[in-house]
Amino acid sequence: MWNLTESAFSPIVQNVNGDVKQHLSRIDPEEDEPALALDFSIGLKELGLLKTSLISEDQGFVFVKSLYPSIAAVQSREEFQHVSLTPTEIIDLLLLWHCQLTSTVCGDLAAVLGASQSLRELDLGGNELGDLGLQLLCEGLKHPSCQLQTLRLWHCQLTSTVCGDLAAVLGASQSLRELDLGGNELGDLGLQLLCEGLKHPSCQLQTLRLWHCQLTSTVCGDLAAVLGASQSLRELDLGGNELGDLGLQLLCEGLKHPSCQLQTLRLRSCLLTSACCGYLAMALSTNLSMRDLDLSFNRLEDSGVQLLCEKLKRPDWQLQTLRGGRKQGGSDHNQMKKHNRS
């Protein structure tokens, strides 16, 4: 891991915005040594500042302004509508997780989202953006020019307060395909608000990660309605939430819906027992789209798995991966890192 300070930003930004023919194509602090690949394209294509340690939150603010000088002088929302990025400000992938960022920088990031025609993936996980920060960011996400496809906001200290804003983004965005909200205290109320956006006919989201979001069975009826209404949702991660057997029973109503296209369902550590396996087996008998099912760290016991096995014998069942047991490749943190690096 690199220990970057504001002085370290200068050569990076000079390489991005300088008048040179060869530009950095990737800066990746996950490597033991900085490996800087050069190509002849114009501009930095991937910028990863993973787990970067900044001396103060203001330096993250300074860095984003330095990376995008075209927005540095913008003072009002009206001006954001007319910002044009230069060729050397074209970035496809921006990874800024654990960079000690706060809501201070979110207005500038919103301006980037509204101005950039190239940015496809933004990872802000592990930063204390809070509800105010995401509300500012949503202004950029709703911009007609925003082309972002992947947004990761895990452990960003978000609550139900901001879920209405996110729902509006889901209903307006034609590009967003993946949203990671894991590790935030959204609660049932927050997800109920989010479900309104997920059910919107214009919503194109394919992957939704809601691990450890303090959800209960109360919201599973709303999620079932989303599964029955969405033509795009392919992956849903509900791991680490106390859904219980009643919650899964409600969720199965959505899984059985003829319009459900879900392919991956993660229910790791959801307080499930063998009592829910009959409902799950019945749902899977009618749902032929499911490919990946994670039931790890639940008390299904032999009787529950036997019920599932009856459906596994069907020749028309398309399930490819079934996860169970007590150990599945390490801690949640390691799994999260693997997700975010893929």
C-alpha positions, -999 to +999 in steps of 0.1 A: +000+000+000+012+034-009+014+063+016+005+092-007+005+129+004-005+160-016+031+163-029+027+128-046-003+140-066+018+165-087+038+141-108+006+119-114-014+149-125+015+162-147+016+128-164-021+129-170-024+165-182+011+172-195+018+177-231+034+143-237+028+116-262+031+087-238+006+086-210+000+063-181-026+036-188-027+023-152-016+033-118-023+004-093-011+007-057-023-029-051+010-040-066+041-044-044+059-019-066+043+009-087+039-007-121+032+021-146+022+008-181+027+032-209+007+035-242+003+060-269-034+067-262-044+102-251-051+104-214-052+082-184-075+052-189-075+037-154-066+054-122-065+033-091-058+049-057-068+019-036-064+022+002-045+054-002-036+072+030-041+109+028-028+133+055-061+152+054-095+150+037-088+182+018-061+165-002-086+142-018-105+173-028-073+189-042-065+157-061-098+155-079-097+191-088-061+186-101-071+156-121-100+175-138-088+211-142-117+219-164-140+218-134-117+235-109-130+270-116-167+260-118-187+277-091-224+270-099-246+241-110-255+261-141-219+262-151-216+224-148-240+221-177-214+236-200-182+220-189-162+202-216-133+179-206-101+181-225-087+149-243-062+144-215-090+143-189-106+112-204-107+084-178-126+051-180-121+037-145-116+057-113-109+036-081-108+057-049-117+033-022-104+040+014-090+074+003-104+094+033-128+113+011-158+132+025-188+150+011-165+179+004-154+163-029-188+150-041-198+182-059-167+180-080-172+143-087-208+151-097-195+177-122-171+150-136-201+126-141-220+152-159-191+162-181-173+130-189-184+108-218-159+081-209-161+074-172-177+039-168-167+028-133-164+047-101-155+030-068-158+052-037-160+025-012-147+030+024-150+067+023-171+088+048-193+104+021-225+103+041-260+111+029-250+147+020-222+135-002-244+110-021-271+136-026-245+158-043-233+129-063-268+120-075-270+154-093-242+141-116-257+107-119-290+121-131-272+143-157-282+133-193-246+130-203-236+106-175-224+073-189-214+056-156-221+019-156-207+007-123-209+026-089-195+011-057-205+029-025-198+002+001-192+014+037-198+050+029-219+058+060-252+060+040-286+058+056-323+055+045-323+093+041-305+092+007-324+062-008-351+084-023-324+103-042-309+070-054-343+057-065-346+088-087-312+080-102-323+044-110-354+057-127-335+083-148-302+066-157-300+047-189-264+035-183-261+023-147-258-015-146-241-022-112-246-007-078-229-018-046-244-004-014-230-030+010-221-022+046-244+008+048-273+012+074-301+016+048-326-005+068-360-016+056-373+019+051-343+028+029-347-003+007-385+002+003-377+036-011-350+022-034-374-005-047-396+023-062-366+031-085-358-006-092-394-011-104-393+019-127-396+008-164-365+027-173-343+011-147-315-009-164-297-022-133-283-057-136-264-061-103-274-049-069-253-056-038-270-050-004-248-071+019-249-061+056-275-033+051-296-041+082-325-056+063-352-078+077-381-099+065-402-066+064-387-056+031-387-089+013-422-084-001-409-052-018-379-071-032-402-098-045-422-072-063-389-059-079-380-095-090-414-098-107-412-064-124-376-060-134-365-072-168-329-064-162-319-075-127-295-105-129-276-105-096-288-098-061-266-100-030-285-099+004-258-116+025-254-107+061-290-095+066-315-110+091-341-120+066-350-153+083-373-180+069-402-156+066-382-132+045-371-159+021-406-172+019-417-138+007-388-135-016-397-168-032-429-153-045-408-130-067-385-159-077-415-178-090-428-149-111-426-157-149-408-124-155-380-130-130-347-131-148-324-134-117-293-156-123-273-150-091-288-149-056-265-146-025-281-153+009-250-159+030-256-155+067-293-146+065-305-167+095-321-193+073-331-228+085-344-260+070-379-245+074-375-223+043-360-250+020-394-262+008-404-228-004-370-223-020-371-257-037-406-249-051-395-215-064-364-230-081-386-257-097-403-229-117-373-205-121-351-218-149-329-187-150-310-192-117-273-201-122-256-193-089-271-197-054-251-190-022-267-203+011-235-204+031-235-199+069-272-208+073-286-236+095-302-256+067-291-290+081-295-323+063-333-321+060-332-288+043-305-298+018-324-330+010-354-309-001-332-289-024-316-320-038-349-332-050-350-303-074-313-307-083-322-340-099-344-323-125-327-324-160-341-290-169-327-272-139-299-248-150-281-242-116-244-242-121-231-232-086-245-240-052-226-227-022-231-240+013-211-250+044-193-228+069-162-217+050-163-201+016-130-186+006-121-165+036-135-135+054-162-111+041-135-085+038-114-107+015-145-116-005-153-079-009-117-072-021-120-099-047-153-085-058-140-050-062-109-061-081-128-082-106 
